[in-house]
Amino acid sequence: MLTKKQINECLDIIGDMFPEAECELVHDNPFELVIAVALSAQCTDVLVNKVTKTLFSKI
């Protein structure tokens, strides 16, 4: 298991490698992001954003 220091070092390295990275999934809170990530494992982010727009408006 990684220590907090190792995790932070990894995150720093990833941040340096991909400084312009942004999440393509549309979300307003962490719960919506978790749902969108689960759905994105099965289809494209574009389709997930279409589906979650309707889904999240109902909750």
Secondary structure as the mmCIF struct_conf table of DSSP 4:
data_model
#
loop_
_struct_conf.conf_type_id
_struct_conf.id
_struct_conf.beg_label_comp_id
_struct_conf.beg_label_asym_id
_struct_conf.beg_label_seq_id
_struct_conf.end_label_comp_id
_struct_conf.end_label_asym_id
_struct_conf.end_label_seq_id
HELX_RH_AL_P HELX_RH_AL_P1 LYS A 4 MET A 17
TURN_TY1_P TURN_TY1_P1 PRO A 19 GLU A 20
BEND BEND1 LEU A 25 LEU A 25
BEND BEND2 ASP A 28 ASN A 29
HELX_RH_AL_P HELX_RH_AL_P2 PRO A 30 SER A 40
TURN_TY1_P TURN_TY1_P2 ALA A 41 GLN A 42
BEND BEND3 CYS A 43 CYS A 43
HELX_RH_AL_P HELX_RH_AL_P3 ASP A 45 SER A 57
TURN_TY1_P TURN_TY1_P3 LYS A 58 LYS A 58
#
